[in-house]
Amino acid sequence: MIIFEAVRVLIMFALSFVVALIITPFFVYFLEKFNLRKNNIRGKESAPVFYQFHKNKSNTPTMGGVIIWVTVLGIALVFFILRALFDGFANYFDFVNRAETYLPLAALFLAALVGLVDDFFGIFGKGPHGGGLNMKQRLLLYTAVAVLGAWWFYFKLGFDVLYVPFIGNITIGLWYIPFFIFILVATAFSANETNGLDGLMEGVLFFAFAALAVVSFVLGRFDLAVMNAAILGALLAFLWFNIYPARFFIGDTGSMSLGITLGVMAMLTNTALFLPFFGFILVIESLSVIIQVTSKKLRGKKVFLSAPIHHHFEALGWPESQITMRFWIISAVATTLGLVLFFLARFA
């Protein structure tokens, strides 16, 4: 049984990679044909360091995140339909499961649509400064999605338990709602802030979703593990085309959908307290922004040359590809440590 499920996960990873790899050239052609490009690099006055290093990336095609979520949702839909029409192999590959994947699939789709609207605002010069939604507006959207998810988890599914490593499950009652909202807003915000260098966020999220795939498998939530594998395959295909220099940007439709989905999966597996390890770079990026903004407001001084922190290293003279690779390495180490703690806590 376990072997069959493991093979199923690996096949889905490979299948998703191939599907995303095949559809990418067609989608890029579509983006270029209709001139769907990021025309406004924000920060000329508010973030001059960022603007200095990224002004040449103006007119780069965006909304590449569509490749990832269309691949995952498309594969899910195809095998779901095949299972309804035929018997046999489709049953083996169908990972649409009411108890395990309905919510993360819905979160992926809804957040992707919201992010897509933001991308269109940026392309057509809408929103503040003609660059799409600002961070306050995005945080409101993240919160709206998180509130909907919190309501569903608490009132519909009856979730009110938080797993604390080495201690066990603790019932937190209504506190589950603000905690859920915090986790989803934090993961969405962190993904958005990390999405600043070619391939950086995608590589960081690859390790985070890989960790959740292992966690899901160990917990016996095999359909959720398969969905994680589908996301991983699509992410890897995206990186094939977007290791520096990127041919196109993932856009908010990618960063928002993946960030929200990561949070939902962490809550669904009750492993939210392991997220600081699984998404270590995400945490560091967000903290650097919070520290920078707080310091400027209270002290009138900057702590970093530029924030998020990957731009600080750019300002120090580190090449973009070097920053990305080093952050990937840190992600791999932190994720491994998180998994070690997960196994120790589970089997202690």
N, C-alpha and C positions, 0 to 999 in steps of 0.2 A: 504493500500500500504506500509506504513512505517513499520507496524507490520510484514508483509510478508518478507520485506527486512531484518529486524532485525533477524527474525527466520532463514533466509537464511545464514546470517553471522554466527550465532551461530552453525548451523548445519555444515557449512564448517569447522569451528574451530574444532569441535568434530571429523569430518570425517578425517581431516588431521592428527590430533593427533593419531587416531587409525591406519591409514595407515602407518604413520612413525613408530609407535610402533611395528607394525607387521613386517615391512621390516628390521628393525634394526638388529635383531639377524642374519638374513641371510647375511646382508652386513658385519657385524663384522666377521662372519665365513669366508667370502671371503677375508677380510683384513688379517686375521690370517693365512689362508691357503697359501696365496701368499706372506706372510711376508712383507706386505706393512706397514712398521713401520718407525717412526721418529728415525733414527739411530744417529743423530748428534745434541746434545743440544749445541747451540752456546753460546759463551760468556765466555769460560774458562779463557781467558786472558783479553778480552775487557770488560767483565761484570762479574767479579768473584762472586759478591753477588748473581746474578741471577743463575749462574752455581752451586753454593753451594747448593741452595735450590731445584734445578730442575734436577740435574744430574741423579737422580734415575728414572726420567721419560723417559730416553732413551729407545728405543725399544717399545714404546707405539704405537699401531696402529694409523694411521692418515687418513686424507681425509674423516672424518665423516660428513663434510658439504654436501657431496653427498646425504646423507639421506634427508636433508632439501630441497635442490633444486630439487631433483628427485621427492620427494613427491609433491611439489607445481606444478612443470611443468607436472608431470604425471597426476595429478588430472585435471589440466587445459586441457590437451590433450584429456583425456578420455571423459570428458563432452562435449568438443568441437566436437569430432567425433560423439558422441551419438546424439548431437543436429542436426548434419548434416544428420544423418541416420534416426532418429526417432523424433517424436514430444512428448510433454508431460513434464515429470519431468526433462529431460535433459536441457530443456530451462531454468528451474528454477535455476539450479545449475551451468550452464555454465557462467564463468566470463571472458571469452576471448572477449575483447571489443576493437575495434580499437582506440577509443577516450580515453579510460581509462587505459587499461592494456597491450596493445601491447608493449609499451616502457619499463615499469618495468619488464615484462616477458622476453623481449629480453635482457635487462641489466642483469637480474639475470642469464640467460643462458650464455651469452658471458663472463661475469666476472667470472663465475664459471669455465668455460673452461680454462681461463687464470690462475686462481688460481690452477687448477688441474695440469697444466704443472709445476708450481712452486713446488707443493707438490711432484711430481715425481722427480724433480731435487733434492729435499731434501732427498728423499728415496734412490735414487741411487748415492748420493754423488756428484752431479754435482753443478756447480755454485761456487761462492767465498767461500773458506774454506769448500767446500763440503756440505754446508747446504742450498742449494737452492739459490734463488735470494737475493741480499742484498737490503737494504732499498732504495738506489738510483735507482736501477733497477726497484724496485716495484713502486716507485713514477713515473718513466717514463711510466710504463704500466698503472698506474692509470690515468695519464695525457692523454695518448693516448685514453683510453676509454672515458674520460671526454670530450675531444675535439670532438670526434665523436658524443657524445650526445648533446653537445652544438651546433654543426652545425645543427643537426636534429631539435632541439627545435627552434632555431632562424630562420633558412632559410626555413625549411619545414613546421613547425607549426606556425611560426610567433610570437613566444613568445618574448616579450621584456619589460614585465611589472613586477615590483617587488612590492609585497604587504608589506607595512610598517604598523605594528600594531598601531591602534588609529589614523593613518593618512590617509591610503588608498593606492590605486594603484598608482605607480609612473612609468612612462615610462623612461627606462634607455637606450634604443637603443642598440648600439653595446656593451655597457658595460655589457649587459646580458651575453655575451659569456664568458668573464673572470670570472664573478661572478658564472656562472654555473660550469665552470671548477674548481674553488676554492671549491665550495660546494661538488662536487663529489670526488675530491682528498682528501679533509678534512675528509669526512665520511669514505672513504676507508682506509686512513691512520690511523684514530682514531680507527676504528674497529680492525685493525691489531695490534695496540699498546695495546689495551685493552685485546686482546686475549693472556693472559699470565698466568691466573690461571684457574683451573677447574671450568667451568660453569660461569665465570665472564662475559665475553663478551655476551654470549647467554642470560643471565638474563637481562643485561643492554639493549640489543637490543629488548628483549621481551617487555619492557616498551615503548621503542621508537616506535616500530611497532604498539603497542596497541594504542598509542596516534594518530598515523597516521590513524589507522582504525576508530577511533572516528571522526577525522577531515574529512576523506573521506565520512563517513556516513552523517555527518552534512551538508557537501557541496553537498549532493545528488549524489555523485559518488559511487554508490552502488557496482558496479563490482570491483572497486579498494578496497573498504572496504572488500569485500569477499576475494580478493587476500591477503590482509593483514591478514585476519582471517586464511587463509591456511598457511601462513608463521608462524603465532603464534602457531598454532596447531603442526606444525612440530618442531618448536623450543622447545615447551614444552615436546614433546616426546624425543627430543635430551637430554634435561636436566634430564629426567627420568633416563637415563643411565649415565649421566656425572656430576651429583652433586658429589663433592669430596668423594672419589678418582675417577677420570674419567677412564672409560674403554678404551676410544679412544679419539683422538684429533679431533677438527673440521677441522683443516687444513686451508690453504689459500683459498682453493676452497669454504670454508664456510665463512670465514671472509671477503674476497674480494667481493664475490657475494652479501652478505647481506649488507655490507657497501655501495657499489655502488647503490644497489637497494633502500636503505634508502634515499640516496641523490636524486635519480631520482624521488621518490615518493614525497619528500619535494618540489622539483621544480615543479612537475606536479600539486600539490595542492596549489602552491604559498605560502607555509608556511616555507620557508627556514629560516626566521628570528626567528622562534620558535624552531629551532633545538638545540640551546644552552640549552634549557630547556628539550626538549624531549630526548636529548642525553647528558645530563649534565656530566656524568662520562666520556663519550667519549672525551668531550672538556678538562676536567681536565687531563686525561691521556696524550693527545697530548701536552697540554701546559707544563706538567712536563718534557716531552722529549725535547721540544724546549728550555725550560729554562736550562735544564741540559747541553745540547749540546752547547748552546750559552755561558754559564758560563765557561765551560771547555775550550772553544776556546779563550775567551776574558780574563778570569781571571786565567785560569789554575786550577780552583777549582770546586768541585762539590757542588751543592745546596742540592741534595738529596743523601742519601746513595746509592740508585740505582734508575734508571728510566726505564720504566714508574713508576708512583707513587705507584702502588700496590706493587712493589718490595721494595720500601722504607719501607713500613709498615711491609713487611716480615722481612727485616733486623732489624727492631725494636723489632721483636719477636712475632708479631701477627700471629696466626695460619691462614693458607691459607683459610680455610672454613669461619673463622670469617671475614676476609677481604672481601671475596665474598659477604657474607650476608649483611654486612654493606654498601657495595657499591650498592647492590640491593635496600636496604631501601632508600638510598639517591636518587637513580634513580626514585623510586616510588614517593617520595615527590616532586622532581624537575619536573617530568612529570605531576603530578597533578597541580602544579603551572602553568606550561606551558599551560595546557588545560583551566585553569581558565582564564588566560590572553587571550587565543584564543576566548573564549566565550564572555568575556567582550569587546574585540576589535570588535568582529563581531556584537554584539547586542547593543553596546553603542550608 
